[in-house]
Amino acid sequence: MKQNIGWHKDKWLDIENIYISANDRGLKFGDGIFETVLIKKNNAVLLDEHIQRLENSNRVLNMNLNINKSHLKNIISLGIKKLSLKNEQLGSIRINYSRGLNKGRSIRINKDQQEDYKNNLWIEFYIIKPSFSPISTFISQTEKRNQYSLINQCKTFSYNQSIQALIEANKKLFDDCLILNTADELCCGSTFNILLKRDNVWMTPRKESGCLQGIMVKKAIKLKIIKEELILPKFYNNDILIAINSLSCRQINRVNDIEFTTTFDPKYFWELLYK
């Protein structure tokens, strides 16, 4: 049983043996998009929703990805078989797409460049253990999301802003960070969406805040468990604050100097959304 395996250019490889050109725009400029999908009971969970978001990122950012869904799903099915998960083991899939090789040193896009999309697509498969442990968070004082940016509507290769906010939080001995938008409205975390329960009502930052539309959040909205709201960074001790993404669900037990007193079972909530 392999702990990880990858696919690139119609070949199955160890992750460490997938090599990207130094001239690739994804490497040079972060000019790429991706999706991370949970594998549960040897199935790619909510795969259609992830592919739909990948297509949306492709359209918003004017990428040249012409997704062959049946081909992509076939690769994913084979990858899950090769990963050989046992019993209750979980896995993850990361679907990566770069705009392709760069011509010259400029960031200018060569519109005449036509490449087989499979050259710019690579897929990673991992065995994982999702995280449900509580975390403390610090509201970044240096990094803010631009709520008008197209980039924030998409999952791109560039995590520089989140990395800087996380470094800032870690230096102050917090586990992770929260990020506001330029209007000081609560937006997101470093790699997660935020859920807030207050007065027995579940809320999540509205899409106009600049937060990425998470697959788990979208599912919760569809189930009418939560609703989108404008949320300011003002918290109360009896709030329940959750950090959630496709591979984890963690209760936030502290934001800056505010410690929360209400307990919550994030694993149960996460599994409820995946049913």
C-alpha positions in Angstrom: 0.0 0.0 0.0 1.4 3.3 -1.1 1.1 6.4 1.1 0.9 8.6 -2.0 0.9 8.3 -5.8 0.7 10.8 -8.6 -0.4 11.1 -12.2 1.2 13.3 -14.9 1.3 13.1 -18.7 -0.5 9.7 -18.7 2.0 8.2 -16.3 1.7 6.9 -12.7 4.6 8.1 -10.6 5.6 8.6 -7.0 4.7 12.2 -6.0 8.4 13.0 -5.6 9.0 12.1 -9.2 6.6 14.5 -10.7 8.7 17.3 -12.2 7.5 20.6 -13.4 9.5 22.8 -15.8 11.3 25.8 -14.5 9.4 27.7 -17.2 6.0 26.6 -16.0 3.8 29.6 -15.2 2.4 27.8 -12.2 5.9 27.6 -10.7 7.1 31.0 -11.9 4.0 33.1 -11.2 1.5 30.9 -9.2 -0.6 30.9 -12.4 -2.5 27.8 -11.7 -5.7 26.4 -10.1 -6.4 23.3 -8.0 -9.0 21.4 -6.0 -8.7 19.1 -3.0 -11.1 16.2 -2.7 -11.8 13.8 0.1 -11.6 10.1 -0.5 -14.0 8.2 1.8 -15.0 4.5 1.4 -12.9 4.5 -1.8 -15.0 7.2 -3.4 -14.2 10.8 -4.3 -16.7 12.6 -2.2 -18.5 15.6 -3.8 -16.3 15.3 -6.9 -18.9 16.9 -9.2 -19.0 20.0 -7.0 -15.2 20.2 -7.0 -15.0 19.9 -10.8 -17.7 22.5 -11.1 -15.6 24.9 -8.9 -12.5 24.1 -11.0 -14.4 25.0 -14.1 -15.6 28.2 -12.5 -11.9 29.1 -11.6 -10.9 28.3 -15.2 -13.6 30.6 -16.5 -13.0 33.5 -14.1 -9.2 33.5 -14.5 -9.3 32.9 -18.3 -7.3 29.7 -18.1 -7.1 27.4 -21.1 -8.3 24.3 -19.4 -10.8 22.3 -21.5 -11.8 19.7 -18.9 -12.6 16.3 -20.2 -14.7 15.2 -17.3 -14.9 11.5 -18.2 -11.1 11.3 -18.7 -10.5 13.1 -15.4 -12.9 10.9 -13.5 -11.3 7.8 -15.0 -7.9 8.9 -13.8 -9.3 9.6 -10.3 -11.0 6.2 -10.1 -7.7 4.4 -11.1 -5.7 6.5 -8.6 -8.1 5.6 -5.7 -7.6 1.9 -6.6 -3.8 2.3 -6.7 -3.9 4.0 -3.3 -5.6 0.8 -1.9 -7.3 2.4 1.1 -8.3 -0.2 3.8 -11.2 -0.3 6.2 -12.0 3.3 7.4 -8.9 4.9 5.9 -9.4 8.3 4.3 -7.5 9.8 1.4 -7.3 13.0 -0.5 -6.9 14.0 -4.1 -5.3 17.3 -5.3 -6.1 18.2 -8.9 -3.6 20.7 -10.2 -3.7 22.7 -13.4 -1.1 25.3 -14.6 -1.6 27.7 -17.5 1.5 26.0 -19.0 5.0 26.9 -20.2 5.9 30.6 -20.3 7.4 32.2 -23.4 10.2 34.6 -22.5 10.5 36.4 -19.2 7.3 38.5 -19.3 4.1 37.6 -17.5 2.3 38.3 -20.7 0.1 35.4 -21.9 0.9 34.0 -25.4 -2.6 33.6 -26.8 -1.3 31.6 -29.8 0.1 28.9 -27.5 -1.9 25.7 -27.7 -1.0 22.8 -25.5 -2.6 19.5 -24.7 -4.2 20.1 -21.3 -2.8 16.8 -20.0 0.7 18.3 -20.1 -0.4 21.0 -17.6 -2.5 18.8 -15.4 -1.2 16.6 -12.6 -3.1 14.8 -9.8 -1.9 13.7 -6.4 -3.4 11.0 -4.2 -2.6 10.7 -0.5 -3.6 8.7 2.6 -4.6 11.2 5.2 -5.9 11.6 8.8 -8.4 14.5 9.0 -7.9 17.0 11.8 -10.6 17.6 14.4 -8.4 19.1 17.2 -9.2 22.6 18.5 -7.1 25.5 17.5 -6.4 29.1 18.7 -6.4 31.9 16.1 -5.0 35.4 15.7 -6.6 38.0 13.5 -3.9 39.2 11.1 -2.9 42.8 11.4 -0.9 42.8 8.2 -2.8 40.8 5.6 -6.3 41.6 4.3 -8.4 40.1 1.5 -9.5 42.3 -1.3 -13.2 41.5 -1.5 -13.3 42.8 -5.1 -10.5 40.6 -6.4 -11.3 37.8 -8.9 -8.4 35.8 -7.4 -10.3 35.3 -4.2 -13.1 33.6 -6.0 -10.7 30.8 -7.0 -8.4 28.2 -5.5 -5.1 29.2 -7.0 -1.5 28.1 -6.4 -0.6 31.3 -4.7 -0.8 31.0 -0.9 1.6 33.8 -0.1 -0.8 36.0 1.8 -2.1 33.1 3.9 1.5 32.0 4.6 2.4 35.5 5.9 -0.7 35.6 8.1 0.1 32.2 9.5 3.7 33.2 10.2 2.4 36.3 12.0 0.0 34.2 14.1 2.6 31.5 14.9 5.1 34.2 16.1 2.4 35.3 18.6 2.0 31.6 19.7 -1.3 31.0 18.0 -2.0 27.9 15.9 -3.6 29.6 12.9 -5.0 32.9 11.7 -8.1 34.7 10.7 -8.1 37.2 7.8 -10.4 40.2 7.4 -11.2 42.0 4.2 -10.3 45.6 3.5 -13.6 46.7 5.1 -12.6 44.9 8.3 -15.3 42.3 7.8 -14.6 38.7 8.8 -13.5 36.7 5.7 -11.7 33.4 6.2 -8.8 31.6 7.7 -5.4 30.6 6.2 -6.8 27.5 4.5 -10.3 27.2 5.8 -13.8 28.7 5.8 -15.4 30.0 9.0 -18.7 29.0 10.6 -20.1 30.9 13.6 -22.9 29.8 15.8 -24.5 32.6 17.9 -27.9 32.7 19.5 -28.6 29.2 18.1 -28.1 30.4 14.5 -25.3 29.2 12.3 -23.7 31.9 10.0 -20.8 32.1 7.6 -19.1 35.1 6.0 -21.0 36.2 2.9 -19.4 35.7 -0.4 -19.2 39.5 -0.8 -16.5 39.4 2.0 -14.0 38.0 -0.5 -14.0 34.5 1.0 -13.6 31.5 -1.2 -16.9 29.6 -1.7 -16.0 26.4 0.1 -17.5 23.1 -0.9 -18.4 22.2 2.7 -20.0 25.7 3.2 -22.0 25.3 0.0 -23.3 22.0 1.2 -24.3 23.4 4.6 -26.1 26.3 2.9 -27.9 23.8 0.6 -29.0 21.8 3.6 -30.2 25.1 5.2 -28.0 24.6 8.2 -26.2 27.9 7.8 -26.8 31.3 6.1 -24.4 33.9 4.8 -24.1 37.1 6.8 -21.9 40.1 7.1 -19.8 39.2 10.2 -17.6 41.7 12.1 -14.6 40.5 14.2 -16.4 40.9 17.5 -16.8 37.7 19.5 -18.5 36.5 22.7 -17.4 33.8 25.1 -20.4 31.6 24.3 -19.9 31.8 20.5 -19.1 28.6 18.6 -16.5 29.2 15.9 -15.5 26.5 13.4 -12.7 26.2 10.9 -13.7 23.9 8.1 -12.5 22.7 4.7 -12.8 19.4 2.7 -10.2 17.6 4.9 -10.8 19.0 8.4 -13.2 20.5 10.8 -11.8 22.2 14.0 -13.3 24.2 16.7 -11.6 27.5 17.3 -11.3 27.8 21.1 -9.6 31.3 21.1 -9.5 34.4 18.9 -6.9 36.9 20.2 -7.8 37.4 23.8 -11.3 35.9 23.6 -11.6 32.4 24.9 -14.8 30.4 24.0 -16.5 28.4 26.7 -19.0 26.3 24.7 -18.0 22.8 23.6 -18.8 21.3 20.3 -18.2 18.1 18.3 -16.6 19.1 15.0 -16.2 15.5 13.8 -19.9 14.8 14.0 -20.7 18.1 12.2 -18.2 17.4 9.4 -19.4 13.8 8.9 -23.0 15.1 8.8 -22.2 17.3 5.9 -20.5 14.4 4.1 -23.5 12.1 4.4 
